[in-house]
Amino acid sequence: LGALAFPLSLGIVALGARLPAAVPTAALAVGWSVFNTMYWAALTDLLPSESLSLGAGLLGGALNLLPSFLPTVLAVAAPDRALLAIAACGLAGAALIGRC
């Protein structure tokens, strides 16, 4: 469910202004909260207990790396390329989560 919320919200945005902005915002909010709940809960099962703090720090940094660079990419890109970049990031994230 969480992995599908981002691509679904982009699909909702692509429909145009026929829907209120609260609909894609709610889809993003649900997707983000479900993802974070599953991600951090699964982390304790995947990492050895002796390196849990280090692993959580590294994975948290990796999780926050893209949001640090994406606004810069979007600021210099043409509007159609910016939407394509956001969609590609969402699809790549959904594919990676689906593999877990």
C-alpha positions, 0 to 999 in steps of 0.5 A: 500500500505504501509503495503504491501511494506515491505513483498513485498520487502522481497519477491523480495529479496527472488527471489535472485540476479536476480533483482537489489538492487534498486527494494527492496530498492524502495519498502521499501522507498515507504512503509516507507513513506506511513506508516509514512504519514498515521500513523502521520496523523491518530494520531491526529484523534485518540488521545485527543487534551489535550494529543496529545504531550504525546501520540505522544511521547509514540507512537514515542518511541514505533515505534522506539523501535524495530529498536533499538533491531533488529540489536542486534538480527540479529547480534547474530542470524544465517543467516536463523534465521535473515531473519525469524526474519525480515520477522516475524516483517514485517508480524506482522507490516502489520497485525497490520496496516491492523487491523487499 
